[in-house]
Amino acid sequence: AIACMRRAISLAPEYDPIKSGPGSLLFEAPRFDEAHDFYLERLQTHPEDIRVYIGLAYIAQVADDWEESLEWSLRGLRVDPSSRDVMAGLYRAYMKLGRHPDAENVLVQWLKLYPQDGSARKALEEVRSLMAEAGSSAATGP
C-alpha cells in the first residue's frame, strides 16, 4: 500500500488525499524512522502542508523527545495558527516539559478559536489548579 501511495504521489503530487498518506501509514505500521524520513522529504517540497508538522511532532512524542515535538508544533503553528492538532501537540509538549504557563496560554488561545470545547475548558482548569498548587508550595517552602 505504501509503495502504491508513493507512486500515486509521483503521478499527482498536488492531489490532496494522497499528500501525506504514506507518512500516516508508516506511522501506524509502526515504522517511525521511515515515517520521519517521509515527512522530512515532504517538508522540502510542501512546507505549507500542516500534516507534515503534525506527523513530525507525533513521531517526536513517541520517541519521548518533547523538545523536538514542541519545535515541530511551533513551526506548524506558523503554518496554520488555528490547527487543533498542532495546538494539542503544543499543549501536550508544554505539559510534559512542566511549562504550565505556556500550556495555559495555548488553551486560552484554543478557547478563543473554539469556545464550545468543554475538554479544553476542563484542561485549562486543571492547568490553573496545578499552577496554583505549585505557587502555594513554593510560598510555603519544603
N, C-alpha and C positions, 0 to 999 in steps of 0.2 A: 504494500500500500504506500509506503514511504517513497519507494522508487517511482511509482506512478505519479504521486503528487509532485515530486521533483521534476519529472518530465512535463507535467501539466504547467508548472510554473515557467519552465523554459519556453513553452509554446505560447503561453498567455500570461506574461508576468504582471499585468495590471488587473487581471480578473480577481476581484476581491475575495471570494470564498476560499481560494486556494493559497492566498498570500502566506499565511503563517501556519498552514496545516501541518507540514512536516515537523515543525518545531513542537506543536502541541502533541502530535502522535509520538514523537521521540520522548517528550517529557513523560507522557503517560506510560511508555513502554516498560520501565523507566530506563531510558538511555540518556542520562543527563549531560554527559560530555558531548554527545552528538547534538543534542538539542541546543546546548550552549554555543557550539560552533555554528549551527544553522542560524541562530538568532544574530550572532556577531556578523556573519556573512550578509544576512538580510539587512542589518543596520547600515552596511556600506552602500547598499543600493536603494534602500527605502527608509531613510532616517525619520520620516513622518509616521511610520506605522507604529502606533501605540502598543500593539500586541508584542512587538519586539522587546520593548522596555519591561512590559509586564512579565513576559516569559523569562527574561534575564533576572528580574527581581525574584521571581518564584524559584528559579534554579539556585540562586544565592541563598534563599531561605532554607531550601532543602539541605544545602551544604552547611547550614548554620553560620553563614557569613552575613551577619546583619548589617555590617557597614557597607558591604557591596550591594546588598539588597536596597539599602537606603539610597545609595548613589544612583542606582538604576531607576528607582522610583522617583527621585528628584528630577532626573533627566526626562522621565516620562511625563512628569507634571508640566514641564516646559512645553511639551508637545501637545498635551491635552489637559488643561487645568481642571476640567470637570470629570475626568475619568474616575469612576467609582473604584475600579480595580487598582489603579495607581494610588488613590488616596487610602485604600485599605492596606496596601503594601507599606505605604509610609507610616500609617498608624501602627501596624504590627512591628515594623523595624524600630520605631521610636520607643515603643513599649519594651521590646526585648533589650534595647540599649539603655533602658532606665531613663530615657529623656521624656519624662511625663509632661512637662510644659509644652514641648513640641508636639506630643501626641494630642494634647488638649487643643492646641491650635489647629491641627488637622481636622479634628472632629468639629470644631466651631465652624471652620470653612465648609466642611461637608454638610453641616446642617443649614448653612446659608443656601447651599445649592439644592439640598434635598431635605426640606424642613419636616417632612412627614416620616422620616426614617426613625422609627422607635428604637431599633437596636443601636443606632449611633447615639441617640439621646441617652440610652442606658449606659453605653460605654463611656460617654462624657461624664456622667455622674460617678462612675467607678473611678475614672482617672482623677477627677477632682477629689474624691474621697481618699485615694492613695496619696495625693499631694498634700491634703490636709493632715493625714496621719504622719507623713514624713516631716511636715512642718512642726507638728506638735512634739514629735520625738526629738527633733533637733533642738527645739526650745527647752525641753526638759533635761536633755542630756542622757547619758547611759545610766 
